[in-house]
Amino acid sequence: MMRADLGLRALCLLYLLLATPAARAWLEATMSGHMLVQIPLLAALGFAACRLLPNAWQETLLAAAGGPVPHVVVALFASTWWMLPRALDDALASPLVEAAKFVSLPALVGLPLALAWRRLGAIGRGFIWTNFISMLAVLGWLYIAAPLRVCNSYLVDQQASAGWLMVKLALLLFAGWLASLFVGGDPECDRSRAAPANIISR
């Protein structure tokens, strides 16, 4: 419990650091920093914070929304929105939208995924990975191929740079995901499969 409390405090400090004007100005100065550093970090903070909560709390939150599927749907829609150029422009132009970004990414992307992840099997997790990787690759290609600026807040060269980074990241994630399928299984899935066998052996 003490380790979980320390972890939550560290995550809160990192969250407050990301919310400072200096950190926001630095990360949002480039399209790559905005899309590929700040946004994933905010979602990851919500994921990590949720996993540090007591298991009973996680189960209660999961059951309150009807299981893992609604959580996955919410996370996919919220993450898709914040990858759109319009969302980036709105966040930079409006303090309210910027605040909504800092609230929605941990609460509507990271937290729901963390709650649903344990309950999802290999097919469910594969769906999330392939959906995210394909969306990352398609948007990256669009940013590279678009002859004009799709995001008014960033120049064309930053748009192209972000696009290439997104495509490269998609390829790396796809290769890493495939490698994980061949190298070894998920320890949590292995434990869940082993539990019935232990009960029967008793």
C-alpha positions in Angstrom: 0.0 0.0 0.0 2.8 2.4 0.8 4.5 1.7 -2.5 1.2 2.4 -4.3 0.8 5.7 -2.4 4.3 6.8 -3.3 3.6 5.8 -6.9 0.4 7.8 -7.0 2.2 10.9 -5.5 4.9 10.6 -8.1 2.4 10.4 -10.9 0.6 13.5 -9.5 3.8 15.4 -9.5 4.5 14.4 -13.1 1.0 15.5 -14.0 1.4 18.9 -12.4 4.8 19.3 -14.1 3.3 18.6 -17.5 0.5 21.2 -16.7 3.0 24.0 -16.0 3.1 26.7 -18.7 6.8 26.1 -19.3 6.3 22.3 -20.0 3.2 23.0 -22.1 5.0 25.6 -24.2 8.0 23.3 -24.7 6.0 20.2 -25.7 3.4 22.1 -27.8 6.0 24.1 -29.7 6.2 21.3 -32.3 3.6 19.0 -33.7 5.7 16.0 -32.8 6.1 17.0 -29.2 2.4 17.7 -28.9 1.1 14.5 -30.6 3.8 12.0 -29.8 5.0 13.1 -26.3 2.5 15.1 -24.4 -0.7 13.3 -25.4 0.7 9.8 -24.9 2.2 10.8 -21.6 -1.1 12.1 -20.3 -2.9 8.9 -21.3 -0.1 6.8 -19.8 -0.4 8.7 -16.5 -4.1 7.7 -16.3 -3.2 4.1 -17.1 -0.5 3.9 -14.5 -2.5 5.6 -11.8 -5.4 3.2 -12.3 -3.2 0.2 -12.0 -2.0 1.5 -8.6 -5.5 1.6 -7.2 -6.7 -1.2 -5.0 -8.1 -4.2 -7.0 -11.5 -3.8 -5.4 -11.8 -0.2 -6.6 -10.8 -1.3 -10.1 -13.4 -4.0 -10.2 -16.1 -1.6 -8.9 -15.2 0.9 -11.6 -15.1 -1.8 -14.3 -18.5 -3.2 -13.3 -20.1 0.3 -13.0 -19.8 0.8 -16.8 -20.8 -2.7 -17.8 -17.5 -4.5 -18.3 -14.4 -4.0 -20.4 -16.1 -3.4 -23.8 -17.6 0.0 -23.0 -14.3 1.1 -21.5 -12.5 0.2 -24.7 -15.0 2.0 -26.9 -14.7 5.2 -24.8 -10.9 5.0 -24.9 -10.8 4.5 -28.7 -13.1 7.4 -29.4 -11.3 9.8 -27.0 -7.9 8.9 -28.3 -9.0 9.2 -31.9 -10.3 12.7 -31.2 -7.0 13.9 -29.8 -5.1 12.7 -32.8 -7.1 15.0 -35.1 -5.6 18.3 -36.3 -8.7 20.2 -35.3 -8.3 19.0 -31.7 -4.7 20.2 -31.6 -5.6 23.6 -33.0 -8.5 24.0 -30.5 -6.3 23.0 -27.6 -3.7 25.7 -28.5 -6.3 28.3 -29.1 -8.7 27.7 -26.2 -7.7 27.4 -22.5 -10.9 25.4 -21.9 -10.1 22.9 -24.6 -6.5 22.6 -23.2 -7.9 21.9 -19.8 -10.3 19.3 -21.3 -7.3 17.6 -22.9 -5.5 17.3 -19.5 -8.6 15.8 -18.0 -10.0 13.6 -20.7 -6.7 11.9 -21.7 -6.0 10.4 -18.3 -9.7 9.9 -17.4 -11.2 8.7 -20.8 -8.2 7.0 -22.4 -5.7 5.8 -19.8 -8.0 4.8 -17.0 -10.6 2.9 -19.1 -7.8 1.0 -20.9 -6.2 0.0 -17.6 -9.5 -1.2 -16.2 -10.3 -3.2 -19.3 -6.9 -4.6 -20.0 -6.9 -7.4 -17.5 -10.2 -8.7 -18.7 -9.4 -8.6 -22.4 -8.0 -11.8 -23.9 -5.5 -12.1 -26.7 -8.1 -11.2 -29.4 -9.3 -8.1 -27.5 -5.8 -6.8 -26.9 -4.8 -7.6 -30.5 -7.8 -5.5 -31.6 -6.7 -2.5 -29.6 -3.1 -2.8 -30.8 -4.0 -3.2 -34.5 -6.5 -0.4 -34.3 -4.1 2.0 -32.7 -1.2 1.1 -35.0 -3.3 1.4 -38.1 -4.7 4.7 -37.0 -1.2 6.0 -36.3 0.1 4.8 -39.7 -2.8 6.2 -41.7 -2.7 9.6 -40.0 1.0 9.8 -40.4 0.7 9.1 -44.1 -1.9 11.8 -44.4 0.3 14.3 -42.7 3.1 13.4 -45.1 1.0 13.4 -48.3 -1.1 16.5 -47.6 0.1 19.4 -49.8 -1.3 22.0 -47.4 -1.2 22.5 -43.6 -3.9 20.3 -42.0 -3.1 21.9 -38.6 -3.1 25.7 -38.6 -0.9 26.0 -35.6 2.1 24.2 -37.2 4.1 24.6 -40.4 4.2 22.1 -43.2 7.7 20.9 -42.3 6.6 20.2 -38.7 3.6 18.4 -40.1 5.7 16.2 -42.4 8.2 15.5 -39.6 5.4 14.4 -37.3 4.0 12.2 -40.1 7.2 10.4 -40.6 7.7 9.9 -36.9 4.1 8.5 -36.6 4.8 6.0 -39.5 8.1 4.9 -38.0 6.5 4.5 -34.6 3.7 2.5 -36.1 6.2 0.1 -37.7 8.2 -0.3 -34.5 5.0 -0.9 -32.4 3.8 -3.5 -35.0 7.2 -5.3 -35.0 7.3 -5.3 -31.1 3.7 -6.6 -30.9 4.4 -9.4 -33.3 7.6 -10.2 -31.5 5.7 -10.4 -28.2 3.3 -12.9 -29.7 6.2 -15.3 -30.7 8.6 -14.8 -27.8 6.3 -15.3 -24.8 2.8 -15.1 -23.4 1.1 -12.7 -21.1 1.9 -13.5 -17.4 -1.6 -12.4 -16.4 -3.3 -14.6 -19.0 -1.0 -17.5 -17.9 -2.1 -17.0 -14.3 -5.7 -16.9 -15.2 -5.4 -20.1 -17.2 -3.5 -21.8 -14.4 -6.0 -20.9 -11.7 -8.7 -23.4 -12.8 -6.1 -26.2 -13.1 -4.9 -25.5 -9.5 -8.5 -25.7 -8.3 -9.1 -29.0 -10.0 -5.8 -30.4 -8.7 -7.0 -29.7 -5.2 
